[in-house]
Amino acid sequence: MTDDDRPRCAWPGRDPLYRAYHDTEWGVPERDGGALWEKLMLDGFQAGLSWITILRKRDAFRQAFAGFDPERVAGFGEGDVARLLGDTGIVRSRAKIDATVGNARAFLAMRDRGEDFAAFCWGAVGGRVRQNAWRAGEVPTQTAESLALSKALKARGFKFVGPVIVYAWMEAVGLVNDHLVTCFRHAELGGPPS
Protein backbone atom coordinates (compact mmCIF):
# COMPACT_ATOMS: atom_id res chain seq x y z
CA MET A 1 0.00 0.00 0.00
CA THR A 2 1.42 3.39 -0.96
CA ASP A 3 1.05 6.54 1.13
CA ASP A 4 -1.64 7.73 -1.29
CA ASP A 5 -3.64 4.54 -0.78
CA ARG A 6 -3.81 4.70 3.02
CA PRO A 7 -7.29 5.27 4.44
CA ARG A 8 -7.59 8.82 5.72
CA CYS A 9 -10.14 11.49 6.59
CA ALA A 10 -11.95 12.68 3.47
CA TRP A 11 -11.47 16.44 3.91
CA PRO A 12 -7.96 16.80 2.37
CA GLY A 13 -9.14 15.19 -0.86
CA ARG A 14 -6.31 14.59 -3.33
CA ASP A 15 -4.57 17.98 -2.91
CA PRO A 16 -0.90 17.18 -2.09
CA LEU A 17 -0.45 20.17 0.26
CA TYR A 18 -3.67 19.39 2.12
CA ARG A 19 -2.77 15.70 2.37
CA ALA A 20 0.69 16.50 3.72
CA TYR A 21 -0.89 18.80 6.33
CA HIS A 22 -3.39 16.09 7.30
CA ASP A 23 -0.77 13.35 7.41
CA THR A 24 1.95 15.18 9.36
CA GLU A 25 0.50 18.15 11.25
CA TRP A 26 -3.28 18.14 11.82
CA GLY A 27 -4.13 16.62 15.17
CA VAL A 28 -0.53 16.40 16.42
CA PRO A 29 -0.49 17.61 20.04
CA GLU A 30 1.11 21.07 20.23
CA ARG A 31 2.42 22.13 23.64
CA ASP A 32 4.25 25.34 22.71
CA GLY A 33 2.29 28.45 23.69
CA GLY A 34 3.56 30.55 20.80
CA ALA A 35 2.72 27.89 18.23
CA LEU A 36 -0.73 27.44 19.78
CA TRP A 37 -1.32 31.19 19.53
CA GLU A 38 -0.18 31.31 15.89
CA LYS A 39 -2.51 28.49 14.92
CA LEU A 40 -5.41 30.12 16.76
CA MET A 41 -4.77 33.36 14.84
CA LEU A 42 -4.71 31.48 11.53
CA ASP A 43 -7.98 29.75 12.42
CA GLY A 44 -9.46 33.19 13.09
CA PHE A 45 -8.39 34.30 9.61
CA GLN A 46 -10.04 31.19 8.21
CA ALA A 47 -13.51 32.26 9.40
CA GLY A 48 -15.75 32.23 6.33
CA LEU A 49 -13.05 30.66 4.16
CA SER A 50 -11.67 27.18 3.56
CA TRP A 51 -8.61 26.03 5.51
CA ILE A 52 -6.71 25.23 2.31
CA THR A 53 -6.86 28.96 1.45
CA ILE A 54 -5.11 29.80 4.74
CA LEU A 55 -2.69 26.89 4.42
CA ARG A 56 -1.58 28.12 0.99
CA LYS A 57 -1.01 31.60 2.45
CA ARG A 58 0.57 30.47 5.73
CA ASP A 59 4.13 31.45 4.80
CA ALA A 60 2.94 34.89 3.68
CA PHE A 61 1.03 35.28 6.96
CA ARG A 62 4.15 34.37 8.92
CA GLN A 63 6.18 36.95 7.03
CA ALA A 64 3.50 39.64 7.33
CA PHE A 65 2.99 39.04 11.07
CA ALA A 66 6.67 38.93 12.10
CA GLY A 67 6.72 35.15 12.50
CA PHE A 68 3.67 35.43 14.76
CA ASP A 69 5.86 36.73 17.56
CA PRO A 70 3.28 38.10 20.03
CA GLU A 71 5.76 40.69 21.35
CA ARG A 72 6.25 42.17 17.89
CA VAL A 73 2.63 41.86 16.76
CA ALA A 74 1.39 43.55 19.96
CA GLY A 75 3.43 46.59 18.96
CA PHE A 76 1.85 46.92 15.52
CA GLY A 77 0.32 50.34 14.88
CA GLU A 78 -1.72 51.97 12.14
CA GLY A 79 1.20 51.89 9.70
CA ASP A 80 1.50 48.13 10.15
CA VAL A 81 -2.24 47.68 9.72
CA ALA A 82 -2.13 49.71 6.49
CA ARG A 83 0.78 47.55 5.28
CA LEU A 84 -1.17 44.38 6.06
CA LEU A 85 -4.30 45.67 4.34
CA GLY A 86 -2.20 46.13 1.20
CA ASP A 87 -0.56 42.69 1.38
CA THR A 88 -2.10 40.50 -1.33
CA GLY A 89 -0.39 37.42 0.14
CA ILE A 90 -2.73 37.32 3.14
CA VAL A 91 -6.43 37.67 3.87
CA ARG A 92 -6.95 41.43 4.00
CA SER A 93 -9.70 41.82 6.58
CA ARG A 94 -9.40 44.87 8.85
CA ALA A 95 -11.41 43.14 11.58
CA LYS A 96 -9.20 40.03 11.51
CA ILE A 97 -5.98 42.05 11.40
CA ASP A 98 -7.11 44.23 14.31
CA ALA A 99 -8.15 41.09 16.21
CA THR A 100 -4.71 39.52 15.70
CA VAL A 101 -2.97 42.62 17.08
CA GLY A 102 -5.37 42.71 20.01
CA ASN A 103 -4.97 38.98 20.57
CA ALA A 104 -1.19 39.43 20.76
CA ARG A 105 -1.78 41.98 23.52
CA ALA A 106 -4.19 39.60 25.28
CA PHE A 107 -1.59 36.80 25.03
CA LEU A 108 1.05 39.05 26.62
CA ALA A 109 -1.38 40.21 29.31
CA MET A 110 -1.98 36.57 30.25
CA ARG A 111 1.77 35.98 30.40
CA ASP A 112 2.27 39.10 32.53
CA ARG A 113 -0.34 37.80 34.99
CA GLY A 114 1.60 34.52 35.21
CA GLU A 115 -0.91 32.61 33.09
CA ASP A 116 0.85 30.23 30.69
CA PHE A 117 -1.06 30.11 27.39
CA ALA A 118 -0.27 26.46 26.68
CA ALA A 119 -1.30 25.34 30.18
CA PHE A 120 -4.47 27.43 29.90
CA CYS A 121 -5.39 25.85 26.55
CA TRP A 122 -4.59 22.30 27.59
CA GLY A 123 -6.62 22.83 30.78
CA ALA A 124 -9.73 22.75 28.59
CA VAL A 125 -9.18 19.00 28.10
CA GLY A 126 -7.67 18.21 31.49
CA GLY A 127 -4.12 18.33 30.13
CA ARG A 128 -4.52 15.23 27.95
CA VAL A 129 -5.58 14.64 24.37
CA ARG A 130 -9.28 13.87 24.16
CA GLN A 131 -9.35 10.63 22.16
CA ASN A 132 -12.54 10.62 20.13
CA ALA A 133 -13.80 7.77 17.99
CA TRP A 134 -15.82 9.43 15.24
CA ARG A 135 -16.98 7.92 11.98
CA ALA A 136 -17.88 9.90 8.85
CA GLY A 137 -20.69 12.36 9.53
CA GLU A 138 -20.32 12.24 13.33
CA VAL A 139 -17.68 14.92 14.02
CA PRO A 140 -19.24 17.93 15.78
CA THR A 141 -18.50 21.54 14.85
CA GLN A 142 -18.36 22.58 18.51
CA THR A 143 -18.44 20.97 21.93
CA ALA A 144 -19.04 21.99 25.54
CA GLU A 145 -15.24 22.28 25.88
CA SER A 146 -14.87 24.56 22.86
CA LEU A 147 -17.74 26.72 24.12
CA ALA A 148 -16.13 27.03 27.56
CA LEU A 149 -12.69 27.75 26.10
CA SER A 150 -14.16 30.31 23.71
CA LYS A 151 -15.81 32.12 26.64
CA ALA A 152 -12.59 32.00 28.65
CA LEU A 153 -10.58 33.43 25.74
CA LYS A 154 -13.13 36.19 25.16
CA ALA A 155 -13.03 37.05 28.87
CA ARG A 156 -9.27 37.59 28.44
CA GLY A 157 -9.82 39.96 25.52
CA PHE A 158 -9.46 37.62 22.53
CA LYS A 159 -11.50 38.14 19.34
CA PHE A 160 -12.43 35.77 16.48
CA VAL A 161 -12.49 32.88 18.96
CA GLY A 162 -16.07 31.65 18.74
CA PRO A 163 -16.78 28.04 19.73
CA VAL A 164 -16.69 26.73 16.12
CA ILE A 165 -13.33 28.42 15.39
CA VAL A 166 -12.01 27.18 18.73
CA TYR A 167 -13.11 23.62 18.06
CA ALA A 168 -11.48 23.58 14.60
CA TRP A 169 -8.32 24.86 16.30
CA MET A 170 -8.58 22.22 19.07
CA GLU A 171 -8.66 19.57 16.34
CA ALA A 172 -5.74 21.11 14.46
CA VAL A 173 -3.44 21.40 17.49
CA GLY A 174 -4.28 17.96 18.88
CA LEU A 175 -6.23 18.89 21.99
CA VAL A 176 -8.69 16.40 20.54
CA ASN A 177 -7.98 13.51 18.18
CA ASP A 178 -10.72 13.89 15.60
CA HIS A 179 -9.17 11.80 12.86
CA LEU A 180 -11.88 9.35 11.90
CA VAL A 181 -11.44 5.86 13.32
CA THR A 182 -11.03 4.65 9.73
CA CYS A 183 -8.07 7.04 9.15
CA PHE A 184 -4.53 5.71 9.55
CA ARG A 185 -3.63 8.76 11.69
CA HIS A 186 -6.26 8.01 14.32
CA ALA A 187 -4.36 5.10 15.85
CA GLU A 188 -0.96 6.74 15.22
CA LEU A 189 -2.05 9.65 17.41
CA GLY A 190 -3.14 7.36 20.22
CA GLY A 191 -6.75 6.66 19.38
CA PRO A 192 -8.20 3.25 20.09
CA PRO A 193 -8.23 0.82 17.16
CA SER A 194 -11.29 0.98 14.91
C-alpha positions, 0 to 999 in steps of 0.5 A: 500500500502506498502513502496515497492509498492509506485510508484517511479522513476525506477532507484533504481530498487529493490535494498534495499540500492538504494531504501532507498537512493532514498526514503530518500536522493536523491533530498532532499535540502542540504544547508550545504556547507561541505555536498554539497562539499562531494556529489560533490566529490562523484559524481566526483568519479562516472564518468564512473561508476554507482552511486550504486557502489559509494553508496556501497563504501560511508562509505569507502570513508568517512573514507579514505578522513577524513570525507570529511573535506576540511581542512584535505583533502587539506593537503593531500600529496603524502603519502596520495595519495599512501595510497588512491591508495592502498585502495581497499574500494574506487575507486582508480583513481589517477586523481580523488584522485588528483582532490579531494585534489585540490577541497578541496583547491579550496573550502578553497580558496573560503571560504578565499575569503569570498565566501560561497560554499552553497550560491554559489551553490544555486545561480545557481537556484536562491536560490530555488529548481527548481521544474521540472515535468518530466515523464519517458524519459524526464529528461535531463543529463545537463541543461543551469544551470549545464553548467554555474555552471560547468564553474564557478566551473572550473574557481575556480579551481575545476576538475571532475565537467563537466556539466553532473556530475554537473547536477547529483549532482544538482539532488542528493542534491535537487537543482532541484527536478527531481523525476518523477511526477509519483514518490511519492517523487516528491510531498513530495519534493514540486513538483506540483501534477501529 
